[in-house]
Every structure is written in C-alpha cells, then in structure tokens.
Amino acid sequence: MADDTTFQRIASSTELEEGKGKPFELEGHRIALIRHQGEIYAIDDLCPHADASIAFGPVENGCIACPWHFAEFDLATGDVLSGPAARGIRTYAVREQGGEVEICLEKTRPTT
C-alpha cells in the first residue's frame, strides 16, 4: 500500500451515491469514482472503445458498463468483461477517511 503522502483528496464522501458513478479530474487525469455495495472504486473515466465517460454508465454486480456501447468493466480490476472495448481500464488505489475520498495516482493497476 502507498504511504500517506501519495494519497490525494479527490472528493467528499457525501458526493457519492450508492450504485452510481461520478466524474472527477485530478492532475490532468479523468477519474470515475463509483460507490457500489458500500465500497468506493476509482477507475479511468474514459471508455477505451469510444472515449465515453464511464462514470455515467450503469453499475451492477461489481461491474460498470459504458453508457454508449455497453462495454462492461470489472470495478475492482478494470478488466474488460464484454466488448466492444478490446482492453480494460486503469484502476487506482482509493481510501475513504474522515469524510473524504482520496486516491493514489501512483498505485494503479495497468490495463489488460
């Protein structure tokens, strides 16, 4: 796990609704934060298929789908589960403490 100095505040916990995503930007990175079953996930916000904002896609069963063409991605790993996207999306280490959501841009899981 990354040390405390590498995590940066990106949002207030109250900004995130259960079962929904929301787009944010941090240091030039477009990040989608998604609260699903009490957990918060941080993933790249652009679908690798057609650059749609993943944050606005439906969330179900640990996955999020692109709102345009419904490519499906695993929230925890970023792996693509169904096309038309040919590769997954990057995920970020995320934590929630003191009513704030923080992510670590250095601790990512590369796309596959």
Backbone as XML, in Angstrom:
<?xml version="1.0"?>
<chain id="A" units="angstrom">
  <residue number="1" name="MET">
    <atom name="N" x="0.846" y="-1.192" z="0.000"/>
    <atom name="CA" x="0.000" y="0.000" z="0.000"/>
    <atom name="C" x="0.882" y="1.242" z="0.000"/>
  </residue>
  <residue number="2" name="ALA">
    <atom name="N" x="0.429" y="2.264" z="-0.666"/>
    <atom name="CA" x="1.184" y="3.510" z="-0.728"/>
    <atom name="C" x="1.166" y="4.201" z="0.627"/>
  </residue>
  <residue number="3" name="ASP">
    <atom name="N" x="2.197" y="5.009" z="0.905"/>
    <atom name="CA" x="2.198" y="5.738" z="2.169"/>
    <atom name="C" x="1.248" y="6.928" z="2.078"/>
  </residue>
  <residue number="4" name="ASP">
    <atom name="N" x="1.005" y="7.565" z="3.226"/>
    <atom name="CA" x="0.014" y="8.642" z="3.311"/>
    <atom name="C" x="0.297" y="9.816" z="2.381"/>
  </residue>
  <residue number="5" name="THR">
    <atom name="N" x="1.557" y="10.079" z="2.065"/>
    <atom name="CA" x="1.881" y="11.255" z="1.265"/>
    <atom name="C" x="1.487" y="11.098" z="-0.201"/>
  </residue>
  <residue number="6" name="THR">
    <atom name="N" x="1.219" y="9.879" z="-0.660"/>
    <atom name="CA" x="0.884" y="9.692" z="-2.060"/>
    <atom name="C" x="-0.618" y="9.735" z="-2.324"/>
  </residue>
  <residue number="7" name="PHE">
    <atom name="N" x="-1.422" y="9.729" z="-1.283"/>
    <atom name="CA" x="-2.866" y="9.828" z="-1.474"/>
    <atom name="C" x="-3.273" y="11.289" z="-1.520"/>
  </residue>
  <residue number="8" name="GLN">
    <atom name="N" x="-4.180" y="11.614" z="-2.451"/>
    <atom name="CA" x="-4.654" y="12.984" z="-2.611"/>
    <atom name="C" x="-6.177" y="13.016" z="-2.535"/>
  </residue>
  <residue number="9" name="ARG">
    <atom name="N" x="-6.686" y="14.056" z="-1.918"/>
    <atom name="CA" x="-8.128" y="14.221" z="-1.837"/>
    <atom name="C" x="-8.676" y="14.454" z="-3.236"/>
  </residue>
  <residue number="10" name="ILE">
    <atom name="N" x="-9.783" y="13.763" z="-3.536"/>
    <atom name="CA" x="-10.432" y="13.963" z="-4.828"/>
    <atom name="C" x="-11.902" y="14.363" z="-4.660"/>
  </residue>
  <residue number="11" name="ALA">
    <atom name="N" x="-12.518" y="13.962" z="-3.527"/>
    <atom name="CA" x="-13.942" y="14.253" z="-3.345"/>
    <atom name="C" x="-14.320" y="14.125" z="-1.881"/>
  </residue>
  <residue number="12" name="SER">
    <atom name="N" x="-15.478" y="14.659" z="-1.563"/>
    <atom name="CA" x="-16.094" y="14.436" z="-0.264"/>
    <atom name="C" x="-16.911" y="13.147" z="-0.359"/>
  </residue>
  <residue number="13" name="SER">
    <atom name="N" x="-16.935" y="12.374" z="0.690"/>
    <atom name="CA" x="-17.709" y="11.126" z="0.706"/>
    <atom name="C" x="-19.181" y="11.357" z="0.390"/>
  </residue>
  <residue number="14" name="THR">
    <atom name="N" x="-19.704" y="12.505" z="0.782"/>
    <atom name="CA" x="-21.123" y="12.795" z="0.567"/>
    <atom name="C" x="-21.468" y="13.044" z="-0.899"/>
  </residue>
  <residue number="15" name="GLU">
    <atom name="N" x="-20.467" y="13.245" z="-1.746"/>
    <atom name="CA" x="-20.715" y="13.475" z="-3.167"/>
    <atom name="C" x="-21.072" y="12.192" z="-3.914"/>
  </residue>
  <residue number="16" name="LEU">
    <atom name="N" x="-20.821" y="11.036" z="-3.308"/>
    <atom name="CA" x="-21.006" y="9.762" z="-3.999"/>
    <atom name="C" x="-22.257" y="9.049" z="-3.511"/>
  </residue>
  <residue number="17" name="GLU">
    <atom name="N" x="-23.118" y="8.687" z="-4.464"/>
    <atom name="CA" x="-24.340" y="7.947" z="-4.162"/>
    <atom name="C" x="-24.123" y="6.462" z="-4.414"/>
  </residue>
  <residue number="18" name="GLU">
    <atom name="N" x="-24.744" y="5.640" z="-3.611"/>
    <atom name="CA" x="-24.659" y="4.187" z="-3.795"/>
    <atom name="C" x="-25.171" y="3.791" z="-5.180"/>
  </residue>
  <residue number="19" name="GLY">
    <atom name="N" x="-24.394" y="2.961" z="-5.862"/>
    <atom name="CA" x="-24.806" y="2.435" z="-7.162"/>
    <atom name="C" x="-24.632" y="3.386" z="-8.328"/>
  </residue>
  <residue number="20" name="LYS">
    <atom name="N" x="-23.899" y="4.476" z="-8.093"/>
    <atom name="CA" x="-23.700" y="5.454" z="-9.166"/>
    <atom name="C" x="-22.257" y="5.898" z="-9.227"/>
  </residue>
  <residue number="21" name="GLY">
    <atom name="N" x="-21.861" y="6.351" z="-10.415"/>
    <atom name="CA" x="-20.534" y="6.910" z="-10.602"/>
    <atom name="C" x="-20.601" y="8.415" z="-10.747"/>
  </residue>
  <residue number="22" name="LYS">
    <atom name="N" x="-19.450" y="9.043" z="-10.586"/>
    <atom name="CA" x="-19.366" y="10.490" z="-10.754"/>
    <atom name="C" x="-17.970" y="10.817" z="-11.286"/>
  </residue>
  <residue number="23" name="PRO">
    <atom name="N" x="-17.881" y="11.693" z="-12.301"/>
    <atom name="CA" x="-16.576" y="12.034" z="-12.872"/>
    <atom name="C" x="-15.859" y="13.116" z="-12.068"/>
  </residue>
  <residue number="24" name="PHE">
    <atom name="N" x="-14.535" y="13.000" z="-12.018"/>
    <atom name="CA" x="-13.677" y="13.977" z="-11.358"/>
    <atom name="C" x="-12.412" y="14.136" z="-12.199"/>
  </residue>
  <residue number="25" name="GLU">
    <atom name="N" x="-11.659" y="15.187" z="-11.911"/>
    <atom name="CA" x="-10.356" y="15.352" z="-12.544"/>
    <atom name="C" x="-9.340" y="15.645" z="-11.454"/>
  </residue>
  <residue number="26" name="LEU">
    <atom name="N" x="-8.180" y="14.997" z="-11.569"/>
    <atom name="CA" x="-7.102" y="15.201" z="-10.616"/>
    <atom name="C" x="-5.784" y="15.173" z="-11.374"/>
  </residue>
  <residue number="27" name="GLU">
    <atom name="N" x="-5.063" y="16.276" z="-11.330"/>
    <atom name="CA" x="-3.765" y="16.404" z="-12.012"/>
    <atom name="C" x="-3.817" y="15.959" z="-13.472"/>
  </residue>
  <residue number="28" name="GLY">
    <atom name="N" x="-4.859" y="16.364" z="-14.170"/>
    <atom name="CA" x="-4.994" y="16.043" z="-15.583"/>
    <atom name="C" x="-5.532" y="14.653" z="-15.881"/>
  </residue>
  <residue number="29" name="HIS">
    <atom name="N" x="-5.832" y="13.867" z="-14.850"/>
    <atom name="CA" x="-6.402" y="12.535" z="-15.034"/>
    <atom name="C" x="-7.911" y="12.604" z="-14.846"/>
  </residue>
  <residue number="30" name="ARG">
    <atom name="N" x="-8.644" y="12.057" z="-15.804"/>
    <atom name="CA" x="-10.101" y="11.942" z="-15.659"/>
    <atom name="C" x="-10.382" y="10.639" z="-14.921"/>
  </residue>
  <residue number="31" name="ILE">
    <atom name="N" x="-10.994" y="10.757" z="-13.745"/>
    <atom name="CA" x="-11.229" y="9.630" z="-12.855"/>
    <atom name="C" x="-12.730" y="9.503" z="-12.597"/>
  </residue>
  <residue number="32" name="ALA">
    <atom name="N" x="-13.225" y="8.267" z="-12.654"/>
    <atom name="CA" x="-14.604" y="7.990" z="-12.248"/>
    <atom name="C" x="-14.557" y="7.360" z="-10.872"/>
  </residue>
  <residue number="33" name="LEU">
    <atom name="N" x="-15.309" y="7.932" z="-9.931"/>
    <atom name="CA" x="-15.479" y="7.328" z="-8.616"/>
    <atom name="C" x="-16.846" y="6.674" z="-8.588"/>
  </residue>
  <residue number="34" name="ILE">
    <atom name="N" x="-16.891" y="5.448" z="-8.116"/>
    <atom name="CA" x="-18.138" y="4.693" z="-8.076"/>
    <atom name="C" x="-18.300" y="4.092" z="-6.691"/>
  </residue>
  <residue number="35" name="ARG">
    <atom name="N" x="-19.468" y="4.307" z="-6.084"/>
    <atom name="CA" x="-19.777" y="3.652" z="-4.812"/>
    <atom name="C" x="-20.700" y="2.478" z="-5.147"/>
  </residue>
  <residue number="36" name="HIS">
    <atom name="N" x="-20.232" y="1.271" z="-4.793"/>
    <atom name="CA" x="-21.013" y="0.066" z="-5.082"/>
    <atom name="C" x="-20.914" y="-0.883" z="-3.896"/>
  </residue>
  <residue number="37" name="GLN">
    <atom name="N" x="-22.041" y="-1.238" z="-3.357"/>
    <atom name="CA" x="-22.140" y="-2.129" z="-2.202"/>
    <atom name="C" x="-21.243" y="-1.671" z="-1.061"/>
  </residue>
  <residue number="38" name="GLY">
    <atom name="N" x="-21.255" y="-0.355" z="-0.815"/>
    <atom name="CA" x="-20.531" y="0.232" z="0.296"/>
    <atom name="C" x="-19.058" y="0.499" z="0.051"/>
  </residue>
  <residue number="39" name="GLU">
    <atom name="N" x="-18.510" y="0.033" z="-1.061"/>
    <atom name="CA" x="-17.110" y="0.253" z="-1.410"/>
    <atom name="C" x="-17.002" y="1.389" z="-2.426"/>
  </residue>
  <residue number="40" name="ILE">
    <atom name="N" x="-15.864" y="2.064" z="-2.428"/>
    <atom name="CA" x="-15.606" y="3.093" z="-3.432"/>
    <atom name="C" x="-14.504" y="2.586" z="-4.355"/>
  </residue>
  <residue number="41" name="TYR">
    <atom name="N" x="-14.734" y="2.742" z="-5.641"/>
    <atom name="CA" x="-13.780" y="2.337" z="-6.663"/>
    <atom name="C" x="-13.368" y="3.571" z="-7.451"/>
  </residue>
  <residue number="42" name="ALA">
    <atom name="N" x="-12.104" y="3.598" z="-7.877"/>
    <atom name="CA" x="-11.581" y="4.691" z="-8.702"/>
    <atom name="C" x="-10.992" y="4.082" z="-9.967"/>
  </residue>
  <residue number="43" name="ILE">
    <atom name="N" x="-11.510" y="4.515" z="-11.121"/>
    <atom name="CA" x="-11.073" y="3.978" z="-12.407"/>
    <atom name="C" x="-10.921" y="5.129" z="-13.404"/>
  </residue>
  <residue number="44" name="ASP">
    <atom name="N" x="-10.164" y="4.884" z="-14.482"/>
    <atom name="CA" x="-10.122" y="5.883" z="-15.553"/>
    <atom name="C" x="-11.537" y="6.128" z="-16.052"/>
  </residue>
  <residue number="45" name="ASP">
    <atom name="N" x="-11.830" y="7.369" z="-16.374"/>
    <atom name="CA" x="-13.202" y="7.728" z="-16.740"/>
    <atom name="C" x="-13.527" y="7.560" z="-18.219"/>
  </residue>
  <residue number="46" name="LEU">
    <atom name="N" x="-12.566" y="7.281" z="-19.064"/>
    <atom name="CA" x="-12.871" y="7.172" z="-20.486"/>
    <atom name="C" x="-12.875" y="5.726" z="-20.949"/>
  </residue>
  <residue number="47" name="CYS">
    <atom name="N" x="-13.932" y="5.333" z="-21.642"/>
    <atom name="CA" x="-14.007" y="4.004" z="-22.236"/>
    <atom name="C" x="-12.963" y="3.916" z="-23.348"/>
  </residue>
  <residue number="48" name="PRO">
    <atom name="N" x="-12.150" y="2.859" z="-23.371"/>
    <atom name="CA" x="-11.133" y="2.748" z="-24.421"/>
    <atom name="C" x="-11.705" y="2.508" z="-25.814"/>
  </residue>
  <residue number="49" name="HIS">
    <atom name="N" x="-12.988" y="2.208" z="-25.902"/>
    <atom name="CA" x="-13.607" y="1.967" z="-27.210"/>
    <atom name="C" x="-13.935" y="3.268" z="-27.934"/>
  </residue>
  <residue number="50" name="ALA">
    <atom name="N" x="-14.621" y="4.197" z="-27.252"/>
    <atom name="CA" x="-15.061" y="5.411" z="-27.947"/>
    <atom name="C" x="-15.014" y="6.664" z="-27.074"/>
  </residue>
  <residue number="51" name="ASP">
    <atom name="N" x="-14.210" y="6.631" z="-25.995"/>
    <atom name="CA" x="-13.993" y="7.786" z="-25.133"/>
    <atom name="C" x="-15.240" y="8.324" z="-24.426"/>
  </residue>
  <residue number="52" name="ALA">
    <atom name="N" x="-16.226" y="7.482" z="-24.197"/>
    <atom name="CA" x="-17.394" y="7.905" z="-23.418"/>
    <atom name="C" x="-17.024" y="7.950" z="-21.942"/>
  </residue>
  <residue number="53" name="SER">
    <atom name="N" x="-17.705" y="8.784" z="-21.176"/>
    <atom name="CA" x="-17.478" y="8.863" z="-19.737"/>
    <atom name="C" x="-18.078" y="7.629" z="-19.061"/>
  </residue>
  <residue number="54" name="ILE">
    <atom name="N" x="-17.208" y="6.804" z="-18.496"/>
    <atom name="CA" x="-17.632" y="5.590" z="-17.786"/>
    <atom name="C" x="-18.484" y="5.946" z="-16.572"/>
  </residue>
  <residue number="55" name="ALA">
    <atom name="N" x="-18.232" y="7.092" z="-15.954"/>
    <atom name="CA" x="-18.926" y="7.483" z="-14.727"/>
    <atom name="C" x="-20.441" y="7.486" z="-14.875"/>
  </residue>
  <residue number="56" name="PHE">
    <atom name="N" x="-20.947" y="7.664" z="-16.085"/>
    <atom name="CA" x="-22.394" y="7.749" z="-16.281"/>
    <atom name="C" x="-23.028" y="6.421" z="-16.670"/>
  </residue>
  <residue number="57" name="GLY">
    <atom name="N" x="-22.234" y="5.343" z="-16.655"/>
    <atom name="CA" x="-22.748" y="4.033" z="-17.024"/>
    <atom name="C" x="-23.462" y="3.337" z="-15.876"/>
  </residue>
  <residue number="58" name="PRO">
    <atom name="N" x="-24.279" y="2.333" z="-16.208"/>
    <atom name="CA" x="-24.975" y="1.571" z="-15.175"/>
    <atom name="C" x="-23.999" y="0.701" z="-14.379"/>
  </residue>
  <residue number="59" name="VAL">
    <atom name="N" x="-24.263" y="0.587" z="-13.073"/>
    <atom name="CA" x="-23.429" y="-0.183" z="-12.153"/>
    <atom name="C" x="-24.250" y="-1.362" z="-11.639"/>
  </residue>
  <residue number="60" name="GLU">
    <atom name="N" x="-23.676" y="-2.565" z="-11.765"/>
    <atom name="CA" x="-24.386" y="-3.757" z="-11.325"/>
    <atom name="C" x="-23.407" y="-4.913" z="-11.148"/>
  </residue>
  <residue number="61" name="ASN">
    <atom name="N" x="-23.599" y="-5.694" z="-10.092"/>
    <atom name="CA" x="-22.819" y="-6.914" z="-9.862"/>
    <atom name="C" x="-21.305" y="-6.706" z="-9.922"/>
  </residue>
  <residue number="62" name="GLY">
    <atom name="N" x="-20.805" y="-5.616" z="-9.346"/>
    <atom name="CA" x="-19.369" y="-5.371" z="-9.320"/>
    <atom name="C" x="-18.796" y="-4.873" z="-10.629"/>
  </residue>
  <residue number="63" name="CYS">
    <atom name="N" x="-19.660" y="-4.448" z="-11.540"/>
    <atom name="CA" x="-19.229" y="-4.002" z="-12.867"/>
    <atom name="C" x="-19.870" y="-2.655" z="-13.208"/>
  </residue>
  <residue number="64" name="ILE">
    <atom name="N" x="-19.244" y="-1.989" z="-14.171"/>
    <atom name="CA" x="-19.824" y="-0.775" z="-14.738"/>
    <atom name="C" x="-19.781" y="-0.915" z="-16.252"/>
  </residue>
  <residue number="65" name="ALA">
    <atom name="N" x="-20.821" y="-0.437" z="-16.903"/>
    <atom name="CA" x="-20.900" y="-0.527" z="-18.363"/>
    <atom name="C" x="-20.789" y="0.864" z="-18.976"/>
  </residue>
  <residue number="66" name="CYS">
    <atom name="N" x="-20.155" y="0.934" z="-20.126"/>
    <atom name="CA" x="-20.070" y="2.181" z="-20.861"/>
    <atom name="C" x="-21.490" y="2.597" z="-21.261"/>
  </residue>
  <residue number="67" name="PRO">
    <atom name="N" x="-21.851" y="3.851" z="-21.053"/>
    <atom name="CA" x="-23.207" y="4.277" z="-21.385"/>
    <atom name="C" x="-23.489" y="4.346" z="-22.887"/>
  </residue>
  <residue number="68" name="TRP">
    <atom name="N" x="-22.459" y="4.342" z="-23.728"/>
    <atom name="CA" x="-22.673" y="4.434" z="-25.175"/>
    <atom name="C" x="-22.866" y="3.084" z="-25.837"/>
  </residue>
  <residue number="69" name="HIS">
    <atom name="N" x="-21.918" y="2.180" z="-25.669"/>
    <atom name="CA" x="-21.977" y="0.904" z="-26.391"/>
    <atom name="C" x="-21.971" y="-0.306" z="-25.466"/>
  </residue>
  <residue number="70" name="PHE">
    <atom name="N" x="-22.039" y="-0.057" z="-24.158"/>
    <atom name="CA" x="-22.227" y="-1.086" z="-23.128"/>
    <atom name="C" x="-21.076" y="-2.069" z="-22.969"/>
  </residue>
  <residue number="71" name="ALA">
    <atom name="N" x="-19.852" y="-1.661" z="-23.319"/>
    <atom name="CA" x="-18.694" y="-2.462" z="-22.922"/>
    <atom name="C" x="-18.718" y="-2.513" z="-21.402"/>
  </residue>
  <residue number="72" name="GLU">
    <atom name="N" x="-18.384" y="-3.653" z="-20.838"/>
    <atom name="CA" x="-18.506" y="-3.834" z="-19.397"/>
    <atom name="C" x="-17.132" y="-4.055" z="-18.769"/>
  </residue>
  <residue number="73" name="PHE">
    <atom name="N" x="-16.917" y="-3.422" z="-17.591"/>
    <atom name="CA" x="-15.631" y="-3.463" z="-16.908"/>
    <atom name="C" x="-15.815" y="-3.856" z="-15.443"/>
  </residue>
  <residue number="74" name="ASP">
    <atom name="N" x="-14.887" y="-4.641" z="-14.936"/>
    <atom name="CA" x="-14.872" y="-5.025" z="-13.527"/>
    <atom name="C" x="-14.406" y="-3.814" z="-12.711"/>
  </residue>
  <residue number="75" name="LEU">
    <atom name="N" x="-15.162" y="-3.433" z="-11.686"/>
    <atom name="CA" x="-14.815" y="-2.254" z="-10.899"/>
    <atom name="C" x="-13.507" y="-2.428" z="-10.129"/>
  </residue>
  <residue number="76" name="ALA">
    <atom name="N" x="-13.241" y="-3.613" z="-9.630"/>
    <atom name="CA" x="-12.057" y="-3.835" z="-8.802"/>
    <atom name="C" x="-10.776" y="-3.957" z="-9.617"/>
  </residue>
  <residue number="77" name="THR">
    <atom name="N" x="-10.859" y="-4.561" z="-10.777"/>
    <atom name="CA" x="-9.645" y="-4.833" z="-11.561"/>
    <atom name="C" x="-9.517" y="-3.978" z="-12.816"/>
  </residue>
  <residue number="78" name="GLY">
    <atom name="N" x="-10.631" y="-3.446" z="-13.312"/>
    <atom name="CA" x="-10.632" y="-2.698" z="-14.563"/>
    <atom name="C" x="-10.669" y="-3.579" z="-15.798"/>
  </residue>
  <residue number="79" name="ASP">
    <atom name="N" x="-10.660" y="-4.904" z="-15.602"/>
    <atom name="CA" x="-10.674" y="-5.827" z="-16.737"/>
    <atom name="C" x="-11.934" y="-5.650" z="-17.576"/>
  </residue>
  <residue number="80" name="VAL">
    <atom name="N" x="-11.774" y="-5.746" z="-18.892"/>
    <atom name="CA" x="-12.933" y="-5.700" z="-19.783"/>
    <atom name="C" x="-13.614" y="-7.062" z="-19.709"/>
  </residue>
  <residue number="81" name="LEU">
    <atom name="N" x="-14.919" y="-7.054" z="-19.521"/>
    <atom name="CA" x="-15.693" y="-8.290" z="-19.401"/>
    <atom name="C" x="-16.520" y="-8.573" z="-20.644"/>
  </residue>
  <residue number="82" name="SER">
    <atom name="N" x="-16.839" y="-7.501" z="-21.381"/>
    <atom name="CA" x="-17.544" y="-7.676" z="-22.653"/>
    <atom name="C" x="-17.269" y="-6.470" z="-23.535"/>
  </residue>
  <residue number="83" name="GLY">
    <atom name="N" x="-17.243" y="-6.710" z="-24.839"/>
    <atom name="CA" x="-16.939" y="-5.679" z="-25.825"/>
    <atom name="C" x="-18.101" y="-4.743" z="-26.042"/>
  </residue>
  <residue number="84" name="PRO">
    <atom name="N" x="-17.848" y="-3.769" z="-26.879"/>
    <atom name="CA" x="-16.850" y="-3.743" z="-27.930"/>
    <atom name="C" x="-15.455" y="-3.268" z="-27.510"/>
  </residue>
  <residue number="85" name="ALA">
    <atom name="N" x="-15.234" y="-2.855" z="-26.286"/>
    <atom name="CA" x="-13.879" y="-2.463" z="-25.874"/>
    <atom name="C" x="-12.956" y="-3.681" z="-25.949"/>
  </residue>
  <residue number="86" name="ALA">
    <atom name="N" x="-11.740" y="-3.458" z="-26.425"/>
    <atom name="CA" x="-10.784" y="-4.562" z="-26.578"/>
    <atom name="C" x="-9.825" y="-4.674" z="-25.398"/>
  </residue>
  <residue number="87" name="ARG">
    <atom name="N" x="-9.804" y="-3.669" z="-24.536"/>
    <atom name="CA" x="-8.911" y="-3.711" z="-23.375"/>
    <atom name="C" x="-9.610" y="-3.094" z="-22.170"/>
  </residue>
  <residue number="88" name="GLY">
    <atom name="N" x="-9.036" y="-3.365" z="-21.011"/>
    <atom name="CA" x="-9.598" y="-2.857" z="-19.771"/>
    <atom name="C" x="-9.217" y="-1.411" z="-19.512"/>
  </residue>
  <residue number="89" name="ILE">
    <atom name="N" x="-9.552" y="-0.947" z="-18.309"/>
    <atom name="CA" x="-9.245" y="0.417" z="-17.902"/>
    <atom name="C" x="-8.440" y="0.391" z="-16.608"/>
  </residue>
  <residue number="90" name="ARG">
    <atom name="N" x="-7.663" y="1.429" z="-16.410"/>
    <atom name="CA" x="-6.793" y="1.537" z="-15.245"/>
    <atom name="C" x="-7.628" y="1.783" z="-13.979"/>
  </residue>
  <residue number="91" name="THR">
    <atom name="N" x="-7.231" y="1.132" z="-12.889"/>
    <atom name="CA" x="-7.853" y="1.356" z="-11.590"/>
    <atom name="C" x="-6.835" y="2.015" z="-10.667"/>
  </residue>
  <residue number="92" name="TYR">
    <atom name="N" x="-7.325" y="2.677" z="-9.641"/>
    <atom name="CA" x="-6.470" y="3.413" z="-8.712"/>
    <atom name="C" x="-6.752" y="2.975" z="-7.280"/>
  </residue>
  <residue number="93" name="ALA">
    <atom name="N" x="-5.700" y="2.990" z="-6.441"/>
    <atom name="CA" x="-5.877" y="2.754" z="-5.008"/>
    <atom name="C" x="-6.739" y="3.891" z="-4.466"/>
  </residue>
  <residue number="94" name="VAL">
    <atom name="N" x="-7.717" y="3.537" z="-3.651"/>
    <atom name="CA" x="-8.646" y="4.532" z="-3.121"/>
    <atom name="C" x="-8.899" y="4.229" z="-1.649"/>
  </residue>
  <residue number="95" name="ARG">
    <atom name="N" x="-9.116" y="5.280" z="-0.892"/>
    <atom name="CA" x="-9.480" y="5.106" z="0.517"/>
    <atom name="C" x="-10.444" y="6.216" z="0.908"/>
  </residue>
  <residue number="96" name="GLU">
    <atom name="N" x="-11.195" y="5.929" z="1.941"/>
    <atom name="CA" x="-12.166" y="6.884" z="2.468"/>
    <atom name="C" x="-11.871" y="7.042" z="3.950"/>
  </residue>
  <residue number="97" name="GLN">
    <atom name="N" x="-11.592" y="8.272" z="4.352"/>
    <atom name="CA" x="-11.353" y="8.519" z="5.765"/>
    <atom name="C" x="-11.720" y="9.951" z="6.112"/>
  </residue>
  <residue number="98" name="GLY">
    <atom name="N" x="-12.281" y="10.115" z="7.274"/>
    <atom name="CA" x="-12.656" y="11.450" z="7.726"/>
    <atom name="C" x="-13.620" y="12.167" z="6.812"/>
  </residue>
  <residue number="99" name="GLY">
    <atom name="N" x="-14.490" y="11.420" z="6.135"/>
    <atom name="CA" x="-15.464" y="12.030" z="5.248"/>
    <atom name="C" x="-14.907" y="12.458" z="3.899"/>
  </residue>
  <residue number="100" name="GLU">
    <atom name="N" x="-13.663" y="12.086" z="3.612"/>
    <atom name="CA" x="-13.014" y="12.440" z="2.354"/>
    <atom name="C" x="-12.629" y="11.184" z="1.575"/>
  </residue>
  <residue number="101" name="VAL">
    <atom name="N" x="-12.666" y="11.284" z="0.255"/>
    <atom name="CA" x="-12.205" y="10.206" z="-0.622"/>
    <atom name="C" x="-10.859" y="10.637" z="-1.176"/>
  </residue>
  <residue number="102" name="GLU">
    <atom name="N" x="-9.876" y="9.739" z="-1.048"/>
    <atom name="CA" x="-8.532" y="10.016" z="-1.526"/>
    <atom name="C" x="-8.101" y="8.897" z="-2.460"/>
  </residue>
  <residue number="103" name="ILE">
    <atom name="N" x="-7.328" y="9.263" z="-3.492"/>
    <atom name="CA" x="-6.789" y="8.242" z="-4.386"/>
    <atom name="C" x="-5.281" y="8.430" z="-4.529"/>
  </residue>
  <residue number="104" name="CYS">
    <atom name="N" x="-4.637" y="7.387" z="-4.973"/>
    <atom name="CA" x="-3.208" y="7.409" z="-5.222"/>
    <atom name="C" x="-2.991" y="7.193" z="-6.712"/>
  </residue>
  <residue number="105" name="LEU">
    <atom name="N" x="-2.519" y="8.206" z="-7.390"/>
    <atom name="CA" x="-2.299" y="8.107" z="-8.827"/>
    <atom name="C" x="-1.129" y="7.182" z="-9.160"/>
  </residue>
  <residue number="106" name="GLU">
    <atom name="N" x="-0.194" y="7.014" z="-8.228"/>
    <atom name="CA" x="0.966" y="6.157" z="-8.468"/>
    <atom name="C" x="0.626" y="4.672" z="-8.328"/>
  </residue>
  <residue number="107" name="LYS">
    <atom name="N" x="-0.329" y="4.341" z="-7.488"/>
    <atom name="CA" x="-0.690" y="2.945" z="-7.252"/>
    <atom name="C" x="-1.859" y="2.581" z="-8.161"/>
  </residue>
  <residue number="108" name="THR">
    <atom name="N" x="-1.528" y="2.152" z="-9.348"/>
    <atom name="CA" x="-2.561" y="1.806" z="-10.308"/>
    <atom name="C" x="-2.388" y="0.362" z="-10.759"/>
  </residue>
  <residue number="109" name="ARG">
    <atom name="N" x="-3.448" y="-0.162" z="-11.295"/>
    <atom name="CA" x="-3.397" y="-1.481" z="-11.921"/>
    <atom name="C" x="-3.467" y="-1.224" z="-13.416"/>
  </residue>
  <residue number="110" name="PRO">
    <atom name="N" x="-2.434" y="-1.597" z="-14.163"/>
    <atom name="CA" x="-2.427" y="-1.317" z="-15.600"/>
    <atom name="C" x="-3.576" y="-2.011" z="-16.329"/>
  </residue>
  <residue number="111" name="THR">
    <atom name="N" x="-3.900" y="-1.487" z="-17.460"/>
    <atom name="CA" x="-4.957" y="-2.077" z="-18.284"/>
    <atom name="C" x="-4.466" y="-3.363" z="-18.920"/>
  </residue>
  <residue number="112" name="THR">
    <atom name="N" x="-5.410" y="-4.258" z="-19.194"/>
    <atom name="CA" x="-5.070" y="-5.530" z="-19.854"/>
    <atom name="C" x="-5.840" y="-5.668" z="-21.148"/>
  </residue>
</chain>
